């Protein structure tokens, strides 16, 4: 046992030898570099697959929002006998129109939140009476490029297709 302070076996390790180094916890430079390389390789393999689907997600979101706006427009029509005019626009879903023709039986708001922008940050295009659809209204988004036509993420998303 350790009774005497001079007993070598009882001395702390740091005091046994002047050249003794205590081990410090941490990572070596090689270990850190290996982890960085592994993360870089995973990022180059995974990132293209993730970003490839972002455009599809935006297009799906636009289609869903157009359907929800269409349901709100149908509710407006049931209450008032017609869709809002082009001049009244989608704002008529949130507050009673102040432009003629006034809503005879407005029971809104017909949306829980403000009229959304499309996933690319532009306003949805609303025309009533509908020209393209042959029905009461046309509702569309011009896609990522903001121009009519296009393909892929630039394709128009409409209520009539």
Secondary structure by P-SEA (a helix, b strand, c coil): ccccccccccccccccccccccccccccaaaaaaaaaaaaaaaaacaaaaaaaaaaaaaaaaaaaaaaaaaaaaaaaaaccccccccccccccccccccccccccccccccccccccccccccbbbbcccccccccccccccccccccccccccccccccc
